[in-house]
Amino acid sequence: MDFDFTDDQEHLRDAVRKWVDKGYSFERRRDIVKAGGFLREAYTELAQLGLAGLYIPEAHDGLGMGPVEGMVVMEELGRGIVLEPLVQTLIAGGVLSGYAPEAVKAAWLPRIASGEALVVLAHQERAARYQLDACAAQATQAGAGWTLSATKSIVPVGDQADAFIVPATVAGKLALFLVERSAAGVSTRGYGTQDGGRAAEVTLKEAPASLITLDGLSALEHAVDIGIAATCAEGVGVMDKTMAITAEYLNTRKQFGVFIGSFQALRHRIADMKMQLELARSMSYYAALKLNAPTEERRRALARAKYQLGVSMRFVGQQAVQLHGGIGVTDEYIVSHYFKRLTQMEMTFGDTLHHLGEVSQRMQDKAGVFA
């Protein structure tokens, strides 16, 4: 199998890396955290690079690219621990392009691609425990339209987004809807997250909504799998930079008159971190390549990928802090922010224990060692 990237993919990587290096410094990120965890101006800069339209067809003003390009972009954003939720934009572009009626596509996809509209997935509910079919939200048909009543938790930039993709129950089955934040009956309560980003509780009380699809569970599973693949790629980028920062520290910090990077025990720990990073990288590739596979194959592959990424992110983050010593947990030092990002990502779209259960449940009879 050819794992080389095309020239176009390398040019895309280079463009995003240059923006991160020049336009998203650690100081700028700290200012964004102090301002609430989201800056529309920074998100607009990402859109101007074309990234908001990555999964949107050219017919709707997007780039019409695929999962490998998404992986390349998210790795680079991970290296800069960028707070602006491009993962959510990739989800919105993929779901609306694949499932929405033409009227909804025409109304929203060009606006998403240009960065004018930020649309995020609002699917988590209290007590759902990552189960996508556990949904208390209710949708009711009102003439030619729909109304929704729901409470959704930990919605990324929920008090800043322009619209939400919301799963709700219709006659006992899950359907997917689009709800504008400015609509009647919509209220939000924003707050900061552990990694410096922003989320919100979103409450809908008979809020008007546009139907995306009545096959809501399939669409929601696809949405979450897009999110998992993007998060895996972002995690690789975060770990890559975390390792680089840690290696640099070991090669500049002295103890007993010598650089601590010369200590064999610490070299072994760095080698273990590198092994976990490469395991994660290979599974991120796997996730990207399986994102357009048939549903059961895709779901099984993405659960495997997220499990490995969870293990790797926890290990790399914890080792980086321990190798730095006390400075590794101070807010003034950059590696603590990478550690917090890795910790939060491990729980995003299902934590490691959840995905271990998913892998187990989706195992086939022929999956044994001697099959």
C-alpha positions as CSV (number, residue, x, y, z in Angstrom):
1,M,0.0,0.0,0.0
2,D,1.3,3.5,-0.9
3,F,1.4,5.8,2.2
4,D,3.1,8.6,0.3
5,F,1.2,11.9,0.2
6,T,0.5,13.6,-3.1
7,D,2.0,17.0,-4.0
8,D,-1.3,18.7,-3.4
9,Q,-1.6,17.1,0.1
10,E,1.9,18.2,1.0
11,H,1.2,21.8,-0.2
12,L,-2.0,21.8,1.9
13,R,0.1,20.6,4.9
14,D,2.6,23.3,4.3
15,A,0.0,26.1,4.1
16,V,-1.6,25.0,7.4
17,R,1.7,24.6,9.1
18,K,2.8,28.1,8.0
19,W,-0.5,29.6,9.4
20,V,0.0,27.8,12.7
21,D,3.6,28.9,13.0
22,K,3.0,32.5,12.0
23,G,-0.6,33.2,12.9
24,Y,-1.3,31.1,16.0
25,S,1.5,31.6,18.4
26,F,1.3,30.4,22.0
27,E,0.8,34.0,23.1
28,R,-2.2,34.5,20.8
29,R,-3.7,31.2,22.0
30,R,-3.3,32.4,25.6
31,D,-5.2,35.6,24.7
32,I,-8.0,33.6,23.1
33,V,-8.3,31.5,26.2
34,K,-8.5,34.6,28.4
35,A,-11.2,36.0,26.0
36,G,-13.4,32.9,26.4
37,G,-11.8,30.1,24.4
38,F,-13.0,31.0,20.9
39,L,-12.0,33.8,18.4
40,R,-14.2,34.3,15.4
41,E,-11.4,36.1,13.7
42,A,-9.1,33.1,13.9
43,Y,-11.8,30.8,12.6
44,T,-12.3,33.2,9.7
45,E,-8.6,32.9,8.9
46,L,-9.0,29.1,8.7
47,A,-11.9,29.5,6.4
48,Q,-9.9,31.9,4.2
49,L,-7.4,29.0,3.7
50,G,-10.3,27.0,2.4
51,L,-10.4,24.6,5.4
52,A,-14.0,25.2,6.3
53,G,-15.0,23.9,2.8
54,L,-12.7,20.8,2.9
55,Y,-15.6,18.3,2.9
56,I,-18.0,20.4,0.9
57,P,-18.5,19.7,-2.8
58,E,-17.2,22.2,-5.3
59,A,-20.8,22.7,-6.5
60,H,-21.5,24.4,-3.1
61,D,-18.3,26.4,-3.1
62,G,-16.2,23.9,-1.2
63,L,-12.9,22.1,-2.0
64,G,-14.5,18.7,-2.4
65,M,-11.6,16.9,-0.7
66,G,-11.6,13.7,1.3
67,P,-10.5,12.1,4.6
68,V,-6.8,12.0,3.9
69,E,-6.7,15.8,3.3
70,G,-8.8,16.2,6.5
71,M,-6.2,14.1,8.3
72,V,-3.3,16.2,7.0
73,V,-5.0,19.5,8.1
74,M,-6.0,18.2,11.6
75,E,-2.4,17.0,12.3
76,E,-1.1,20.5,11.7
77,L,-3.8,22.2,13.7
78,G,-3.0,19.7,16.5
79,R,0.6,20.8,16.6
80,G,-0.6,24.3,17.4
81,I,-3.3,23.1,19.8
82,V,-5.7,25.4,17.8
83,L,-8.9,26.1,19.8
84,E,-11.2,26.9,16.9
85,P,-13.4,23.9,16.2
86,L,-12.6,22.9,12.7
87,V,-13.5,19.3,13.6
88,Q,-17.1,20.4,14.0
89,T,-17.0,22.1,10.6
90,L,-15.8,18.9,8.9
91,I,-18.7,17.1,10.6
92,A,-21.2,19.6,9.4
93,G,-19.8,19.6,5.8
94,G,-19.8,15.9,5.6
95,V,-23.2,15.3,7.2
96,L,-25.1,18.0,5.3
97,S,-23.4,17.1,2.0
98,G,-24.3,13.4,2.4
99,Y,-27.7,13.5,4.0
100,A,-29.5,16.9,3.8
101,P,-32.1,17.8,1.2
102,E,-31.1,20.1,-1.6
103,A,-32.8,23.1,0.0
104,V,-30.8,22.8,3.2
105,K,-27.6,22.2,1.3
106,A,-28.1,25.3,-0.9
107,A,-28.9,27.4,2.2
108,W,-26.0,26.3,4.4
109,L,-23.1,24.7,2.6
110,P,-21.8,27.8,0.8
111,R,-22.0,29.8,4.1
112,I,-20.1,27.1,6.0
113,A,-17.5,26.9,3.2
114,S,-16.9,30.6,3.3
115,G,-16.7,30.7,7.1
116,E,-19.8,32.9,7.4
117,A,-21.7,30.2,9.3
118,L,-20.3,27.9,12.0
119,V,-22.5,24.8,12.4
120,V,-21.7,22.3,15.3
121,L,-23.0,18.9,16.4
122,A,-25.1,19.0,19.5
123,H,-25.7,15.4,20.4
124,Q,-24.6,14.7,23.9
125,E,-27.1,14.3,26.7
126,R,-26.8,13.7,30.4
127,A,-26.7,10.0,31.3
128,A,-26.3,8.9,27.6
129,R,-22.7,7.6,28.4
130,Y,-21.6,8.0,24.7
131,Q,-24.5,5.8,23.4
132,L,-25.7,7.5,20.3
133,D,-29.1,5.9,20.3
134,A,-29.8,7.2,23.9
135,C,-31.8,10.3,23.1
136,A,-34.4,12.1,25.1
137,A,-34.9,15.0,22.7
138,Q,-38.3,15.0,21.0
139,A,-39.2,16.4,17.6
140,T,-42.8,17.2,16.5
141,Q,-44.0,18.0,13.0
142,A,-45.7,21.4,12.8
143,G,-47.3,21.8,9.4
144,A,-44.6,21.8,6.8
145,G,-41.9,22.2,9.5
146,W,-40.7,20.8,12.7
147,T,-40.2,21.8,16.3
148,L,-37.6,20.4,18.8
149,S,-37.4,20.2,22.6
150,A,-34.1,19.1,23.9
151,T,-31.2,19.7,26.3
152,K,-27.8,19.1,24.9
153,S,-24.5,19.2,26.9
154,I,-20.9,20.1,26.1
155,V,-21.7,21.5,22.7
156,P,-18.5,23.0,21.2
157,V,-18.7,26.8,21.1
158,G,-22.4,26.3,21.5
159,D,-23.0,29.9,22.6
160,Q,-21.1,31.2,19.6
161,A,-22.2,28.9,16.7
162,D,-24.7,29.9,14.1
163,A,-26.6,26.6,14.0
164,F,-26.7,23.1,15.5
165,I,-27.1,19.7,14.1
166,V,-29.4,18.0,16.6
167,P,-30.6,14.4,16.9
168,A,-34.1,14.0,18.2
169,T,-36.7,11.2,18.4
170,V,-39.6,11.0,15.9
171,A,-42.1,8.2,16.5
172,G,-39.5,6.2,18.4
173,K,-36.8,6.6,15.8
174,L,-33.8,8.9,15.7
175,A,-33.9,11.8,13.1
176,L,-31.4,14.6,12.5
177,F,-32.3,18.3,12.4
178,L,-30.7,21.7,11.9
179,V,-31.6,24.4,14.4
180,E,-30.4,28.0,14.2
181,R,-29.1,29.5,17.4
182,S,-31.1,32.7,16.8
183,A,-34.4,30.7,16.5
184,A,-37.2,31.2,19.1
185,G,-37.0,28.8,22.0
186,V,-33.1,28.4,21.8
187,S,-31.1,29.3,24.9
188,T,-27.4,28.7,25.6
189,R,-25.1,28.8,28.6
190,G,-21.4,29.0,27.7
191,Y,-18.4,28.0,29.8
192,G,-14.7,27.3,29.4
193,T,-13.3,23.8,29.0
194,Q,-10.3,22.1,30.6
195,D,-8.1,22.6,27.5
196,G,-8.9,26.4,27.2
197,G,-11.6,26.0,24.6
198,R,-15.3,26.7,24.9
199,A,-18.5,24.7,25.1
200,A,-22.1,25.3,26.2
201,E,-25.3,23.8,27.4
202,V,-28.0,24.2,24.8
203,T,-31.7,24.1,25.6
204,L,-34.4,24.0,22.9
205,K,-38.1,24.6,23.8
206,E,-40.3,23.9,20.8
207,A,-37.6,25.5,18.6
208,P,-38.2,25.6,14.9
209,A,-36.0,23.1,13.0
210,S,-35.2,21.9,9.4
211,L,-35.2,18.2,8.8
212,I,-31.8,16.8,7.6
213,T,-32.8,13.1,7.5
214,L,-35.2,10.7,9.1
215,D,-32.5,8.1,9.1
216,G,-30.9,9.9,12.0
217,L,-28.9,7.1,13.6
218,S,-27.0,6.3,10.5
219,A,-26.3,10.0,9.9
220,L,-25.3,10.5,13.5
221,E,-22.9,7.5,13.5
222,H,-21.3,8.9,10.4
223,A,-21.0,12.3,12.0
224,V,-19.3,10.9,15.0
225,D,-17.0,8.8,12.9
226,I,-15.9,11.9,11.0
227,G,-15.2,13.5,14.3
228,I,-13.3,10.5,15.6
229,A,-11.1,10.4,12.5
230,A,-10.4,14.2,12.7
231,T,-9.7,13.9,16.5
232,C,-7.3,11.0,15.9
233,A,-5.3,13.1,13.4
234,E,-5.4,16.1,15.7
235,G,-4.1,13.9,18.5
236,V,-1.2,12.7,16.4
237,G,-0.2,16.4,15.8
238,V,-0.5,17.2,19.5
239,M,1.6,14.2,20.5
240,D,4.2,15.0,17.8
241,K,4.7,18.5,19.2
242,T,4.6,17.3,22.8
243,M,7.4,14.9,22.0
244,A,9.4,17.6,20.3
245,I,9.0,19.9,23.3
246,T,10.0,17.2,25.7
247,A,13.0,16.1,23.8
248,E,14.2,19.7,23.6
249,Y,13.8,20.1,27.3
250,L,15.8,16.9,28.0
251,N,18.6,18.2,25.8
252,T,18.8,21.6,27.5
253,R,18.1,20.8,31.2
254,K,21.1,20.0,33.2
255,Q,21.4,18.0,36.4
256,F,24.7,17.0,38.2
257,G,26.4,19.1,35.5
258,V,25.2,17.1,32.5
259,F,22.2,17.2,30.2
260,I,19.4,14.9,31.6
261,G,18.8,13.7,28.0
262,S,22.0,11.7,28.4
263,F,20.4,9.5,31.2
264,Q,19.6,6.1,29.9
265,A,16.4,5.7,31.9
266,L,15.0,8.9,30.4
267,R,16.0,7.9,26.9
268,H,14.1,4.7,27.3
269,R,11.0,6.6,28.4
270,I,11.3,8.9,25.3
271,A,11.6,5.7,23.2
272,D,8.4,4.4,24.7
273,M,6.7,7.7,23.9
274,K,7.8,7.5,20.3
275,M,6.5,4.0,20.0
276,Q,3.1,5.1,21.3
277,L,3.1,8.0,18.9
278,E,3.8,5.8,15.9
279,L,1.1,3.3,16.9
280,A,-1.3,6.2,17.1
281,R,-0.1,7.6,13.7
282,S,-0.7,4.2,12.0
283,M,-4.2,4.0,13.5
284,S,-5.0,7.5,12.4
285,Y,-4.1,6.6,8.8
286,Y,-6.3,3.5,9.2
287,A,-9.2,5.7,10.4
288,A,-8.9,8.1,7.5
289,L,-8.7,5.2,5.0
290,K,-11.8,3.5,6.5
291,L,-14.0,6.7,6.8
292,N,-15.8,6.0,3.5
293,A,-16.1,2.2,4.0
294,P,-19.4,0.4,4.5
295,T,-21.1,1.3,7.8
296,E,-20.2,-1.8,9.9
297,E,-16.6,-1.9,8.6
298,R,-16.3,1.9,9.2
299,R,-17.7,1.8,12.8
300,R,-15.5,-1.1,13.8
301,A,-12.4,0.5,12.4
302,L,-13.0,3.9,14.0
303,A,-13.6,2.3,17.4
304,R,-10.3,0.5,17.1
305,A,-8.5,3.8,16.1
306,K,-10.0,5.8,18.9
307,Y,-9.1,3.1,21.4
308,Q,-5.4,3.2,20.4
309,L,-5.4,6.9,20.2
310,G,-6.8,7.1,23.8
311,V,-4.1,4.8,25.1
312,S,-1.4,6.7,23.3
313,M,-2.6,10.2,24.2
314,R,-2.8,9.3,27.9
315,F,0.7,7.7,27.9
316,V,2.4,10.5,25.9
317,G,0.8,13.3,27.9
318,Q,1.6,11.8,31.3
319,Q,5.2,10.9,30.4
320,A,5.8,14.4,29.1
321,V,4.7,16.0,32.3
322,Q,6.7,13.5,34.4
323,L,9.9,14.1,32.3
324,H,9.5,17.8,32.8
325,G,9.0,17.6,36.6
326,G,7.1,20.3,38.4
327,I,7.4,22.8,35.6
328,G,5.3,20.5,33.4
329,V,2.1,21.3,35.2
330,T,2.5,25.1,35.4
331,D,0.2,27.3,33.3
332,E,3.1,29.4,32.2
333,Y,4.8,26.5,30.5
334,I,3.5,25.3,27.1
335,V,3.7,21.5,27.7
336,S,0.9,21.7,30.4
337,H,-1.5,23.0,27.7
338,Y,-0.6,20.1,25.4
339,F,-1.2,17.7,28.3
340,K,-4.6,19.2,29.0
341,R,-5.5,19.0,25.3
342,L,-4.6,15.3,25.2
343,T,-6.5,14.6,28.3
344,Q,-9.7,16.2,26.9
345,M,-9.3,14.6,23.5
346,E,-9.1,11.1,25.1
347,M,-12.7,11.6,26.3
348,T,-14.0,13.2,23.1
349,F,-16.5,11.2,21.0
350,G,-16.2,8.3,23.5
351,D,-13.5,7.6,26.0
352,T,-11.0,4.7,25.8
353,L,-13.0,2.3,27.9
354,H,-16.2,3.0,25.8
355,H,-14.3,2.2,22.6
356,L,-12.8,-0.9,24.0
357,G,-16.3,-2.1,24.6
358,E,-17.2,-1.1,21.0
359,V,-14.3,-3.1,19.7
360,S,-15.3,-6.1,21.8
361,Q,-19.0,-6.0,20.7
362,R,-18.1,-5.6,17.0
363,M,-15.6,-8.5,17.0
364,Q,-16.5,-11.2,14.6
365,D,-16.3,-15.0,15.1
366,K,-13.3,-15.1,12.7
367,A,-11.4,-12.5,14.7
368,G,-9.5,-15.0,16.8
369,V,-5.8,-15.6,16.6
370,F,-6.2,-18.9,14.7
371,A,-9.0,-17.7,12.3
